[in-house]
Amino acid sequence: QVQLVESGGGLVQPGGSLRLSCVVSGRRISLYSMGWYRQAPGKRREMVAEIYLSGLTNQAASVKGRFTIARDNTKNTVYLQMNSLKPEDTAVYYCNVVELETNDDYWGQGTQVTVSS
């Protein structure tokens, strides 16, 4: 089994910052990609940022210049640094990883991020 545990969510004022972390544990797998998705109430889940084994990253246009994704392969951890947060960033944020050998993907349980004054 593969488990993903997210942390770092919370309530923050507009313009503030948060850093999300996701630790992958359990069965040892090679990770092709690690990423963050989010889902706001009444909306579809959307990709926020991804980072590949090569180090290349991909980000949604709405977060470019504000969010940064990074991974620490030695710790099987992916981070999402979120700066200049806006109310429209409010959502449940999910961690996702894709296994290199099988292309299977795994999800965390989600962490709530609320941006409000």
N, C-alpha and C positions, 0 to 999 in steps of 0.2 A: 504494500500500500504506500501511496505517496500522500503526504499531508502538507498543506500550505497554511501557515498561520500569519495573519496580518496584524499589524499594530500601528499605532501612531495617529489614528483618527481622533476627531474631537470637534469642539466648537471654537471658532476663531472669528475675529472681526474682519470685515473687508480690508484688504491690503496686507493682511497678516500672512504668516507662513506655517506650514506643517510639513513634517517628513514622515512618510509611510514606509514601513518595512515589511517584508514578507520573507519568512524563513521556510525553506523546503526541507522536509525530513522524511524519514521512512526508507523505503526501498531506494537503493542507490540508482540514479538514472543520470544520463547525460542530457543536459538541457540545451535544446536548440534555441529556444527563445524564452524570455521572461518578460512579463508585461503587466500593465495595469489597465483595467477597464472600469467604467463607472455606469451607474444606473440611477437616474433621478426618478422621482415618483411620476408615474404616467408616461415615462419615456422608455425607449429601447436601450439596452446596454450598448455602450459605445467604447471603442478603443481610445485610450488616453495616450499611452506611450508603450513602446516595445523596445527591447534591446536583444540583439541576436548574439550568437556565439562568437561571431566575428568582431563584435563590438559596435557594429552599426546600430543606429537607433532610428525609430520612426515615431512621430508624434502627431497628434491631432492638431489641426490648424488653430483651434481655439485655445490651446495651451502653449503653443510655441513661444519661446522667450520668457515664459513664466515657470514652467515645470521642467525638471531635469530627471531623467532616469539613469540609474547606475546599478551595476551588479558586482557582487563580490563572490567569485566562483569558489574561493576557499571556504566561504561560509554558507554557500548555497543560499544567498540572500540577494534580493533585489530591493532597491530603494526608489522612492519617488519624492523628490524635493519639490514642494509646491510653494511658490512665492507669489506675491501680489494677488492673493486669492480674491475671488469675486463671488457674490451670492449665487451666480449661475453655476459655480463649481460644486454647489451642494449636491451630494449624491452618496450612495453607498459605493465604495471603491473596492474592487475585487482584484486579487492577484491571479495571474494565469501563467502557467508554464507549459511548454510543448516539449515532449520527449524526442530526442534526436533520432533514435533507432526506429520508433514506431509511429511517430507523429501523433501519438495520443496527447490529449491535453488535460490538465488538472486545474481545479479552481479552489481558491480559498473561500472562507465563509463570509467575507466582506467586512469592511470597517466603515462606519459612518463619518462623513465629513460634512459639517454644517458651517456655512459662512454667513454670519448674520451679526448685525449690530444690536 
